[in-house]
Amino acid sequence: MTLLPLRILYFEDLSVGMTAVHSKTVKSSDVVGFAEITGDRNPIHLSEHFAAKTPFKGRIAHGLYTASLISAVIGTQLPGPGAIYLSQTLRFLAPVKIGELKPSQAEPAQ
């Protein structure tokens, strides 16, 4: 497992327009683990046979799994350790398939 480097920023270090990015290739084991943790065993995520018959033509990651990757950015890079975010607005534009690289980006609220 690769651990993200920690970057600590204080309130006075933050400015509008700052960004941080974390990229992760979504693995089958990630999706299975997320299903185990949440109980969301929708076959679109876990069964290649089922998922092949859907418009996606294969398994896709849970939307909230991909959305949760933002926590890695906020807690390790921007602003960093100890940071907790209070809300998140989601809009899913496309599915994330197993094996795809998923970048997560954080920007401070304006």
C-alpha positions as CSV (number, residue, x, y, z in Angstrom):
1,M,0.0,0.0,0.0
2,T,1.3,3.5,-0.9
3,L,0.7,6.1,1.7
4,L,0.1,9.7,0.7
5,P,2.6,12.2,1.9
6,L,1.2,14.5,4.6
7,R,1.1,18.2,4.0
8,I,0.0,20.5,6.8
9,L,-1.4,23.9,6.0
10,Y,-2.8,26.3,8.4
11,F,-5.7,28.7,7.9
12,E,-3.3,31.6,7.1
13,D,-1.6,29.4,4.4
14,L,-4.9,28.9,2.5
15,S,-5.9,31.1,-0.4
16,V,-8.6,31.0,-3.1
17,G,-7.6,28.9,-6.0
18,M,-5.4,26.4,-4.2
19,T,-5.9,22.8,-5.3
20,A,-4.6,19.4,-4.5
21,V,-5.0,16.1,-6.4
22,H,-4.8,12.5,-5.4
23,S,-5.0,9.8,-8.2
24,K,-5.9,6.2,-7.6
25,T,-6.5,3.3,-9.9
26,V,-9.7,1.6,-8.8
27,K,-9.1,-2.1,-8.1
28,S,-11.6,-4.9,-7.8
29,S,-10.5,-5.4,-4.2
30,D,-11.3,-1.8,-3.4
31,V,-14.9,-2.2,-4.7
32,V,-15.3,-5.6,-2.9
33,G,-14.0,-4.0,0.3
34,F,-16.3,-1.1,0.0
35,A,-19.2,-3.5,-0.5
36,E,-18.2,-5.4,2.6
37,I,-18.0,-2.2,4.7
38,T,-21.2,-0.7,3.5
39,G,-23.3,-3.7,2.7
40,D,-24.0,-2.4,-0.8
41,R,-23.8,-5.6,-2.7
42,N,-25.5,-4.4,-5.9
43,P,-24.3,-6.8,-8.6
44,I,-23.4,-3.9,-10.9
45,H,-20.4,-3.5,-8.6
46,L,-19.6,-7.2,-7.9
47,S,-20.8,-9.4,-10.7
48,E,-19.1,-9.2,-14.1
49,H,-21.8,-11.5,-15.5
50,F,-24.6,-9.2,-14.3
51,A,-22.7,-5.9,-15.2
52,A,-21.9,-7.1,-18.7
53,K,-25.7,-7.0,-19.5
54,T,-26.0,-3.4,-18.4
55,P,-25.4,-0.2,-20.4
56,F,-22.0,0.1,-18.6
57,K,-20.9,-3.3,-20.2
58,G,-18.9,-4.1,-17.1
59,R,-18.5,-3.6,-13.3
60,I,-18.4,-0.1,-12.0
61,A,-17.2,1.3,-8.7
62,H,-19.7,2.5,-6.1
63,G,-20.4,6.2,-6.7
64,L,-19.9,7.0,-3.0
65,Y,-16.6,5.0,-3.0
66,T,-15.2,7.3,-5.7
67,A,-16.7,10.4,-3.9
68,S,-15.0,9.2,-0.6
69,L,-11.6,9.6,-2.2
70,I,-11.8,13.3,-1.6
71,S,-11.3,12.6,2.1
72,A,-7.8,11.4,1.3
73,V,-7.0,14.8,-0.3
74,I,-8.5,16.9,2.5
75,G,-7.0,14.8,5.3
76,T,-3.5,14.6,3.9
77,Q,-2.8,17.5,1.5
78,L,-5.3,20.4,1.5
79,P,-5.4,21.5,4.2
80,G,-4.0,18.3,5.7
81,P,-3.9,16.3,8.9
82,G,-6.6,17.0,11.4
83,A,-8.9,18.6,8.7
84,I,-12.5,17.6,8.6
85,Y,-14.9,18.7,5.9
86,L,-18.5,19.4,6.7
87,S,-20.3,18.9,3.4
88,Q,-19.9,17.6,-0.1
89,T,-22.1,18.2,-3.2
90,L,-22.0,15.3,-5.7
91,R,-22.7,15.2,-9.4
92,F,-21.7,11.9,-11.2
93,L,-20.9,12.6,-14.8
94,A,-19.7,9.1,-15.8
95,P,-19.2,5.7,-14.1
96,V,-15.8,4.7,-12.9
97,K,-14.9,1.2,-14.1
98,I,-12.5,-1.3,-12.4
99,G,-9.0,-0.5,-13.5
100,E,-9.6,3.2,-14.2
101,L,-7.6,6.0,-12.8
102,K,-9.7,8.2,-10.6
103,P,-8.3,11.6,-9.8
104,S,-9.8,13.4,-6.7
105,Q,-9.4,17.1,-6.3
106,A,-9.9,19.4,-3.4
107,E,-10.4,23.2,-3.5
108,P,-11.1,25.3,-0.5
109,A,-14.6,26.7,-0.2
110,Q,-14.9,30.3,-1.4
